[in-house]
Amino acid sequence: FKQKTAYEIYQCDWSSDVCSSDLSTGRITEQDWSTLSKVRTKEGDTLPRLEDVLELFAKVKTELQIEIKSPGDLQKLGATLQSFKEQERLTMISFNHRWLKTFNEKNQNIKTTALLFGLPVNATEVAKAAKADGLSLSVGWIDEQLVQEAHAANLTVTAWNANDLSTFQRMKAIGVDCLGTDVPFTAMQW
């Protein structure tokens, strides 16, 4: 499996992209940066801007998945990501496949993965319609048939929330390409 780190990205006040995975101050898209810059996560950290995350990831060798969570300026987002020297380590993900397709049409050098909830009959066609490079589903929806169909269509498969050894081993056995977990330090021991 590849080691990846995921961030959710929101656009606030139409000038700053903010990365967050847990915020309890209301909708990020309704806040301005002067407000968000004062917010602390439950760990006590400030919310990073996308540029901060890219700077951090320039120093490590993992892949970075960025989830598009709001309908901001995808062209500006693409321009920001173009500044990252190792774009092959970036993957944009979203449940909104229209946003992914729009992003991909202007940033073909950055991988995209279609997040799915449930298992549609035509999962690979859904990803291809979004011009995505892969599919990402909850572990409960992934089976060997889906992995085989995705790989036959030259798509990667990412599973999220493999939070125990049994699930991790099952996903690995059926050929899943990447795993997401809520227990990364524990999972590193598996």
Disulfide bonds with the S-S distance in Angstrom:
none
